[in-house]
Amino acid sequence: VQMVQGCGFVEALDWLCGPKAEISEAERKKRAAKAAADQKARDQDAQRFRDNAVAAARGIWRASTKGAGSMAEAYLARRGIDVARLGGMPDCIRFHPALAYTVPVSAGQWRTVMTGPAMVTLIRGPDGRGCGVHRTWLDMDQPKGKARIVDPETGEVLESKKVLGSKKGGAIRLTGARAGDVMIMGEGIETTYSAWMADTESAAMFWVGVDKG
């Protein structure tokens, strides 16, 4: 329309839809107030969802046991990581023997696909508090030790790794509270742990960024 009529965008809209009806100042304020109220409600819903997810993540963390000597340690060994060389299993890694793998079916509703052993890793926020967990379901009969998860209802092959809680600004701190002038960060747990294995004498902090985001 702009090209044929030789007019601007707003004029083209007027040609297509008719001139935009003017609204009163009172109606404009009413609409603005409603938009602000709707946005506030959405923000509150989002915050409530995050709070619930963080609480659920902390519950999983508390229900998990020490990773040392567990299937989690065996899984890391399968990936070429000898935790003993670095002073033992980091405190941020635990093991859950029977963790539910769930998928969403509707708002606030989840369906359990399977239950199995999992490596549970704590994500800490900038304030140092636990704000989420990274979970890797395990099956030592698989070549890399990760479970092969198939949804029995859809037949879809699902990811063996999932995050629960809030990950924004968070990290998995493999070296704990160690402080230094150098930080080495990788995307995944195995990747970053392997870098640490290659530099066992380093005083650097090794943190996991959880994912590319």
C-alpha positions as protocol buffer text, in pm:
chain_id: "A"
residue {
  index: 1
  type: VAL
  ca { x: 0 y: 0 z: 0 }
}
residue {
  index: 2
  type: GLN
  ca { x: 283 y: 241 z: 85 }
}
residue {
  index: 3
  type: MET
  ca { x: 442 y: 182 z: -256 }
}
residue {
  index: 4
  type: VAL
  ca { x: 123 y: 202 z: -464 }
}
residue {
  index: 5
  type: GLN
  ca { x: -31 y: 497 z: -278 }
}
residue {
  index: 6
  type: GLY
  ca { x: 301 y: 672 z: -227 }
}
residue {
  index: 7
  type: CYS
  ca { x: 233 y: 726 z: 142 }
}
residue {
  index: 8
  type: GLY
  ca { x: 383 y: 653 z: 483 }
}
residue {
  index: 9
  type: PHE
  ca { x: 314 y: 362 z: 717 }
}
residue {
  index: 10
  type: VAL
  ca { x: 48 y: 536 z: 928 }
}
residue {
  index: 11
  type: GLU
  ca { x: -131 y: 662 z: 617 }
}
residue {
  index: 12
  type: ALA
  ca { x: -124 y: 310 z: 475 }
}
residue {
  index: 13
  type: LEU
  ca { x: -291 y: 179 z: 789 }
}
residue {
  index: 14
  type: ASP
  ca { x: -558 y: 448 z: 758 }
}
residue {
  index: 15
  type: TRP
  ca { x: -617 y: 341 z: 394 }
}
residue {
  index: 16
  type: LEU
  ca { x: -650 y: -24 z: 500 }
}
residue {
  index: 17
  type: CYS
  ca { x: -840 y: 9 z: 827 }
}
residue {
  index: 18
  type: GLY
  ca { x: -985 y: 358 z: 830 }
}
residue {
  index: 19
  type: PRO
  ca { x: -859 y: 646 z: 1042 }
}
residue {
  index: 20
  type: LYS
  ca { x: -775 y: 554 z: 1402 }
}
residue {
  index: 21
  type: ALA
  ca { x: -1048 y: 667 z: 1637 }
}
residue {
  index: 22
  type: GLU
  ca { x: -929 y: 923 z: 1886 }
}
residue {
  index: 23
  type: ILE
  ca { x: -977 y: 833 z: 2251 }
}
residue {
  index: 24
  type: SER
  ca { x: -1028 y: 1066 z: 2543 }
}
residue {
  index: 25
  type: GLU
  ca { x: -758 y: 1138 z: 2801 }
}
residue {
  index: 26
  type: ALA
  ca { x: -968 y: 958 z: 3062 }
}
residue {
  index: 27
  type: GLU
  ca { x: -992 y: 646 z: 2843 }
}
residue {
  index: 28
  type: ARG
  ca { x: -617 y: 660 z: 2772 }
}
residue {
  index: 29
  type: LYS
  ca { x: -543 y: 669 z: 3147 }
}
residue {
  index: 30
  type: LYS
  ca { x: -789 y: 385 z: 3208 }
}
residue {
  index: 31
  type: ARG
  ca { x: -620 y: 167 z: 2946 }
}
residue {
  index: 32
  type: ALA
  ca { x: -273 y: 251 z: 3081 }
}
residue {
  index: 33
  type: ALA
  ca { x: -383 y: 161 z: 3435 }
}
residue {
  index: 34
  type: LYS
  ca { x: -524 y: -173 z: 3316 }
}
residue {
  index: 35
  type: ALA
  ca { x: -204 y: -252 z: 3124 }
}
residue {
  index: 36
  type: ALA
  ca { x: 4 y: -175 z: 3434 }
}
residue {
  index: 37
  type: ALA
  ca { x: -222 y: -393 z: 3652 }
}
residue {
  index: 38
  type: ASP
  ca { x: -204 y: -680 z: 3402 }
}
residue {
  index: 39
  type: GLN
  ca { x: 176 y: -655 z: 3390 }
}
residue {
  index: 40
  type: LYS
  ca { x: 195 y: -653 z: 3771 }
}
residue {
  index: 41
  type: ALA
  ca { x: -19 y: -967 z: 3785 }
}
residue {
  index: 42
  type: ARG
  ca { x: 204 y: -1139 z: 3528 }
}
residue {
  index: 43
  type: ASP
  ca { x: 516 y: -1040 z: 3723 }
}
residue {
  index: 44
  type: GLN
  ca { x: 364 y: -1176 z: 4045 }
}
residue {
  index: 45
  type: ASP
  ca { x: 272 y: -1504 z: 3874 }
}
residue {
  index: 46
  type: ALA
  ca { x: 625 y: -1535 z: 3734 }
}
residue {
  index: 47
  type: GLN
  ca { x: 780 y: -1464 z: 4075 }
}
residue {
  index: 48
  type: ARG
  ca { x: 550 y: -1719 z: 4240 }
}
residue {
  index: 49
  type: PHE
  ca { x: 651 y: -1978 z: 3978 }
}
residue {
  index: 50
  type: ARG
  ca { x: 1023 y: -1905 z: 4038 }
}
residue {
  index: 51
  type: ASP
  ca { x: 981 y: -1924 z: 4418 }
}
residue {
  index: 52
  type: ASN
  ca { x: 801 y: -2258 z: 4389 }
}
residue {
  index: 53
  type: ALA
  ca { x: 1069 y: -2394 z: 4153 }
}
residue {
  index: 54
  type: VAL
  ca { x: 1352 y: -2282 z: 4385 }
}
residue {
  index: 55
  type: ALA
  ca { x: 1175 y: -2440 z: 4684 }
}
residue {
  index: 56
  type: ALA
  ca { x: 1132 y: -2767 z: 4491 }
}
residue {
  index: 57
  type: ALA
  ca { x: 1499 y: -2761 z: 4388 }
}
residue {
  index: 58
  type: ARG
  ca { x: 1611 y: -2710 z: 4748 }
}
residue {
  index: 59
  type: GLY
  ca { x: 1388 y: -3000 z: 4852 }
}
residue {
  index: 60
  type: ILE
  ca { x: 1559 y: -3230 z: 4599 }
}
residue {
  index: 61
  type: TRP
  ca { x: 1899 y: -3111 z: 4721 }
}
residue {
  index: 62
  type: ARG
  ca { x: 1813 y: -3186 z: 5084 }
}
residue {
  index: 63
  type: ALA
  ca { x: 1678 y: -3530 z: 4987 }
}
residue {
  index: 64
  type: SER
  ca { x: 2001 y: -3621 z: 4805 }
}
residue {
  index: 65
  type: THR
  ca { x: 2296 y: -3793 z: 4970 }
}
residue {
  index: 66
  type: LYS
  ca { x: 2672 y: -3739 z: 4945 }
}
residue {
  index: 67
  type: GLY
  ca { x: 2813 y: -3806 z: 4602 }
}
residue {
  index: 68
  type: ALA
  ca { x: 3131 y: -3975 z: 4726 }
}
residue {
  index: 69
  type: GLY
  ca { x: 3123 y: -4349 z: 4660 }
}
residue {
  index: 70
  type: SER
  ca { x: 2789 y: -4326 z: 4481 }
}
residue {
  index: 71
  type: MET
  ca { x: 2680 y: -4389 z: 4123 }
}
residue {
  index: 72
  type: ALA
  ca { x: 2750 y: -4020 z: 4061 }
}
residue {
  index: 73
  type: GLU
  ca { x: 3120 y: -4082 z: 4125 }
}
residue {
  index: 74
  type: ALA
  ca { x: 3108 y: -4389 z: 3900 }
}
residue {
  index: 75
  type: TYR
  ca { x: 2946 y: -4179 z: 3627 }
}
residue {
  index: 76
  type: LEU
  ca { x: 3219 y: -3913 z: 3648 }
}
residue {
  index: 77
  type: ALA
  ca { x: 3482 y: -4188 z: 3632 }
}
residue {
  index: 78
  type: ARG
  ca { x: 3309 y: -4318 z: 3317 }
}
residue {
  index: 79
  type: ARG
  ca { x: 3357 y: -3968 z: 3173 }
}
residue {
  index: 80
  type: GLY
  ca { x: 3730 y: -3980 z: 3254 }
}
residue {
  index: 81
  type: ILE
  ca { x: 3716 y: -3774 z: 3575 }
}
residue {
  index: 82
  type: ASP
  ca { x: 3905 y: -3907 z: 3877 }
}
residue {
  index: 83
  type: VAL
  ca { x: 3761 y: -3711 z: 4171 }
}
residue {
  index: 84
  type: ALA
  ca { x: 4028 y: -3847 z: 4407 }
}
residue {
  index: 85
  type: ARG
  ca { x: 4300 y: -3655 z: 4218 }
}
residue {
  index: 86
  type: LEU
  ca { x: 4128 y: -3330 z: 4314 }
}
residue {
  index: 87
  type: GLY
  ca { x: 4072 y: -3407 z: 4680 }
}
residue {
  index: 88
  type: GLY
  ca { x: 3748 y: -3600 z: 4651 }
}
residue {
  index: 89
  type: MET
  ca { x: 3394 y: -3524 z: 4541 }
}
residue {
  index: 90
  type: PRO
  ca { x: 3304 y: -3153 z: 4550 }
}
residue {
  index: 91
  type: ASP
  ca { x: 3035 y: -3055 z: 4800 }
}
residue {
  index: 92
  type: CYS
  ca { x: 2819 y: -2924 z: 4514 }
}
residue {
  index: 93
  type: ILE
  ca { x: 2762 y: -3277 z: 4377 }
}
residue {
  index: 94
  type: ARG
  ca { x: 2522 y: -3521 z: 4541 }
}
residue {
  index: 95
  type: PHE
  ca { x: 2333 y: -3837 z: 4446 }
}
residue {
  index: 96
  type: HIS
  ca { x: 1963 y: -3922 z: 4449 }
}
residue {
  index: 97
  type: PRO
  ca { x: 1877 y: -4293 z: 4417 }
}
residue {
  index: 98
  type: ALA
  ca { x: 1521 y: -4251 z: 4288 }
}
residue {
  index: 99
  type: LEU
  ca { x: 1448 y: -3910 z: 4141 }
}
residue {
  index: 100
  type: ALA
  ca { x: 1129 y: -3853 z: 3942 }
}
residue {
  index: 101
  type: TYR
  ca { x: 1165 y: -3731 z: 3583 }
}
residue {
  index: 102
  type: THR
  ca { x: 861 y: -3515 z: 3508 }
}
residue {
  index: 103
  type: VAL
  ca { x: 726 y: -3329 z: 3205 }
}
residue {
  index: 104
  type: PRO
  ca { x: 465 y: -3051 z: 3204 }
}
residue {
  index: 105
  type: VAL
  ca { x: 114 y: -3132 z: 3082 }
}
residue {
  index: 106
  type: SER
  ca { x: -60 y: -2801 z: 3166 }
}
residue {
  index: 107
  type: ALA
  ca { x: -14 y: -2496 z: 3386 }
}
residue {
  index: 108
  type: GLY
  ca { x: 110 y: -2626 z: 3721 }
}
residue {
  index: 109
  type: GLN
  ca { x: 49 y: -2990 z: 3625 }
}
residue {
  index: 110
  type: TRP
  ca { x: 328 y: -3243 z: 3570 }
}
residue {
  index: 111
  type: ARG
  ca { x: 344 y: -3605 z: 3461 }
}
residue {
  index: 112
  type: THR
  ca { x: 610 y: -3850 z: 3582 }
}
residue {
  index: 113
  type: VAL
  ca { x: 783 y: -4025 z: 3291 }
}
residue {
  index: 114
  type: MET
  ca { x: 1018 y: -4240 z: 3498 }
}
residue {
  index: 115
  type: THR
  ca { x: 1200 y: -4258 z: 3831 }
}
residue {
  index: 116
  type: GLY
  ca { x: 1568 y: -4340 z: 3855 }
}
residue {
  index: 117
  type: PRO
  ca { x: 1910 y: -4262 z: 4000 }
}
residue {
  index: 118
  type: ALA
  ca { x: 2050 y: -3915 z: 3929 }
}
residue {
  index: 119
  type: MET
  ca { x: 2352 y: -3697 z: 3992 }
}
residue {
  index: 120
  type: VAL
  ca { x: 2226 y: -3377 z: 4155 }
}
residue {
  index: 121
  type: THR
  ca { x: 2443 y: -3065 z: 4136 }
}
residue {
  index: 122
  type: LEU
  ca { x: 2377 y: -2743 z: 4326 }
}
residue {
  index: 123
  type: ILE
  ca { x: 2346 y: -2412 z: 4141 }
}
residue {
  index: 124
  type: ARG
  ca { x: 2435 y: -2111 z: 4355 }
}
residue {
  index: 125
  type: GLY
  ca { x: 2319 y: -1758 z: 4285 }
}
residue {
  index: 126
  type: PRO
  ca { x: 2539 y: -1446 z: 4307 }
}
residue {
  index: 127
  type: ASP
  ca { x: 2461 y: -1429 z: 4681 }
}
residue {
  index: 128
  type: GLY
  ca { x: 2606 y: -1778 z: 4731 }
}
residue {
  index: 129
  type: ARG
  ca { x: 2272 y: -1937 z: 4821 }
}
residue {
  index: 130
  type: GLY
  ca { x: 2142 y: -2245 z: 4644 }
}
residue {
  index: 131
  type: CYS
  ca { x: 1887 y: -2137 z: 4384 }
}
residue {
  index: 132
  type: GLY
  ca { x: 1851 y: -2447 z: 4168 }
}
residue {
  index: 133
  type: VAL
  ca { x: 1971 y: -2797 z: 4087 }
}
residue {
  index: 134
  type: HIS
  ca { x: 2110 y: -2955 z: 3774 }
}
residue {
  index: 135
  type: ARG
  ca { x: 2005 y: -3320 z: 3742 }
}
residue {
  index: 136
  type: THR
  ca { x: 2163 y: -3592 z: 3530 }
}
residue {
  index: 137
  type: TRP
  ca { x: 1976 y: -3923 z: 3527 }
}
residue {
  index: 138
  type: LEU
  ca { x: 2215 y: -4217 z: 3522 }
}
residue {
  index: 139
  type: ASP
  ca { x: 2229 y: -4566 z: 3374 }
}
residue {
  index: 140
  type: MET
  ca { x: 2568 y: -4733 z: 3393 }
}
residue {
  index: 141
  type: ASP
  ca { x: 2459 y: -4984 z: 3129 }
}
residue {
  index: 142
  type: GLN
  ca { x: 2472 y: -4701 z: 2874 }
}
residue {
  index: 143
  type: PRO
  ca { x: 2810 y: -4618 z: 2709 }
}
residue {
  index: 144
  type: LYS
  ca { x: 2844 y: -4272 z: 2869 }
}
residue {
  index: 145
  type: GLY
  ca { x: 2655 y: -4357 z: 3187 }
}
residue {
  index: 146
  type: LYS
  ca { x: 2362 y: -4125 z: 3107 }
}
residue {
  index: 147
  type: ALA
  ca { x: 2013 y: -4271 z: 3111 }
}
residue {
  index: 148
  type: ARG
  ca { x: 1822 y: -4306 z: 2785 }
}
residue {
  index: 149
  type: ILE
  ca { x: 1478 y: -4170 z: 2869 }
}
residue {
  index: 150
  type: VAL
  ca { x: 1181 y: -4240 z: 2643 }
}
residue {
  index: 151
  type: ASP
  ca { x: 837 y: -4096 z: 2713 }
}
residue {
  index: 152
  type: PRO
  ca { x: 607 y: -4403 z: 2724 }
}
residue {
  index: 153
  type: GLU
  ca { x: 309 y: -4197 z: 2605 }
}
residue {
  index: 154
  type: THR
  ca { x: 466 y: -4016 z: 2310 }
}
residue {
  index: 155
  type: GLY
  ca { x: 771 y: -4228 z: 2228 }
}
residue {
  index: 156
  type: GLU
  ca { x: 984 y: -3911 z: 2235 }
}
residue {
  index: 157
  type: VAL
  ca { x: 1347 y: -3949 z: 2346 }
}
residue {
  index: 158
  type: LEU
  ca { x: 1402 y: -3693 z: 2622 }
}
residue {
  index: 159
  type: GLU
  ca { x: 1712 y: -3516 z: 2747 }
}
residue {
  index: 160
  type: SER
  ca { x: 1884 y: -3695 z: 3035 }
}
residue {
  index: 161
  type: LYS
  ca { x: 1978 y: -3359 z: 3192 }
}
residue {
  index: 162
  type: LYS
  ca { x: 1740 y: -3100 z: 3334 }
}
residue {
  index: 163
  type: VAL
  ca { x: 1757 y: -2787 z: 3550 }
}
residue {
  index: 164
  type: LEU
  ca { x: 1506 y: -2696 z: 3821 }
}
residue {
  index: 165
  type: GLY
  ca { x: 1490 y: -2365 z: 4003 }
}
residue {
  index: 166
  type: SER
  ca { x: 1642 y: -2033 z: 3900 }
}
residue {
  index: 167
  type: LYS
  ca { x: 1962 y: -2045 z: 3695 }
}
residue {
  index: 168
  type: LYS
  ca { x: 1987 y: -1680 z: 3589 }
}
residue {
  index: 169
  type: GLY
  ca { x: 2315 y: -1541 z: 3718 }
}
residue {
  index: 170
  type: GLY
  ca { x: 2390 y: -1874 z: 3884 }
}
residue {
  index: 171
  type: ALA
  ca { x: 2678 y: -2120 z: 3856 }
}
residue {
  index: 172
  type: ILE
  ca { x: 2789 y: -2460 z: 3980 }
}
residue {
  index: 173
  type: ARG
  ca { x: 3098 y: -2385 z: 4187 }
}
residue {
  index: 174
  type: LEU
  ca { x: 3313 y: -2697 z: 4159 }
}
residue {
  index: 175
  type: THR
  ca { x: 3589 y: -2540 z: 4370 }
}
residue {
  index: 176
  type: GLY
  ca { x: 3345 y: -2419 z: 4632 }
}
residue {
  index: 177
  type: ALA
  ca { x: 3427 y: -2095 z: 4812 }
}
residue {
  index: 178
  type: ARG
  ca { x: 3783 y: -2082 z: 4676 }
}
residue {
  index: 179
  type: ALA
  ca { x: 3881 y: -1725 z: 4587 }
}
residue {
  index: 180
  type: GLY
  ca { x: 4148 y: -1617 z: 4343 }
}
residue {
  index: 181
  type: ASP
  ca { x: 4249 y: -1389 z: 4060 }
}
residue {
  index: 182
  type: VAL
  ca { x: 4159 y: -1642 z: 3790 }
}
residue {
  index: 183
  type: MET
  ca { x: 3826 y: -1808 z: 3712 }
}
residue {
  index: 184
  type: ILE
  ca { x: 3789 y: -2084 z: 3453 }
}
residue {
  index: 185
  type: MET
  ca { x: 3431 y: -2143 z: 3342 }
}
residue {
  index: 186
  type: GLY
  ca { x: 3283 y: -2393 z: 3102 }
}
residue {
  index: 187
  type: GLU
  ca { x: 2932 y: -2474 z: 2988 }
}
residue {
  index: 188
  type: GLY
  ca { x: 2882 y: -2821 z: 3131 }
}
residue {
  index: 189
  type: ILE
  ca { x: 2984 y: -3008 z: 3445 }
}
residue {
  index: 190
  type: GLU
  ca { x: 3194 y: -3269 z: 3263 }
}
residue {
  index: 191
  type: THR
  ca { x: 3362 y: -3008 z: 3041 }
}
residue {
  index: 192
  type: THR
  ca { x: 3464 y: -2781 z: 3328 }
}
residue {
  index: 193
  type: TYR
  ca { x: 3564 y: -3074 z: 3550 }
}
residue {
  index: 194
  type: SER
  ca { x: 3788 y: -3204 z: 3269 }
}
residue {
  index: 195
  type: ALA
  ca { x: 3961 y: -2865 z: 3248 }
}
residue {
  index: 196
  type: TRP
  ca { x: 4021 y: -2881 z: 3623 }
}
residue {
  index: 197
  type: MET
  ca { x: 4159 y: -3234 z: 3586 }
}
residue {
  index: 198
  type: ALA
  ca { x: 4406 y: -3103 z: 3328 }
}
residue {
  index: 199
  type: ASP
  ca { x: 4529 y: -2833 z: 3567 }
}
residue {
  index: 200
  type: THR
  ca { x: 4530 y: -2999 z: 3909 }
}
residue {
  index: 201
  type: GLU
  ca { x: 4791 y: -2760 z: 4052 }
}
residue {
  index: 202
  type: SER
  ca { x: 4596 y: -2448 z: 3959 }
}
residue {
  index: 203
  type: ALA
  ca { x: 4464 y: -2212 z: 4224 }
}
residue {
  index: 204
  type: ALA
  ca { x: 4196 y: -2091 z: 3985 }
}
residue {
  index: 205
  type: MET
  ca { x: 3826 y: -2112 z: 4056 }
}
residue {
  index: 206
  type: PHE
  ca { x: 3645 y: -2362 z: 3834 }
}
residue {
  index: 207
  type: TRP
  ca { x: 3276 y: -2279 z: 3786 }
}
residue {
  index: 208
  type: VAL
  ca { x: 3017 y: -2433 z: 3558 }
}
residue {
  index: 209
  type: GLY
  ca { x: 2791 y: -2194 z: 3365 }
}
residue {
  index: 210
  type: VAL
  ca { x: 2510 y: -2458 z: 3361 }
}
residue {
  index: 211
  type: ASP
  ca { x: 2432 y: -2396 z: 2991 }
}
residue {
  index: 212
  type: LYS
  ca { x: 2523 y: -2164 z: 2703 }
}
residue {
  index: 213
  type: GLY
  ca { x: 2264 y: -1910 z: 2817 }
}
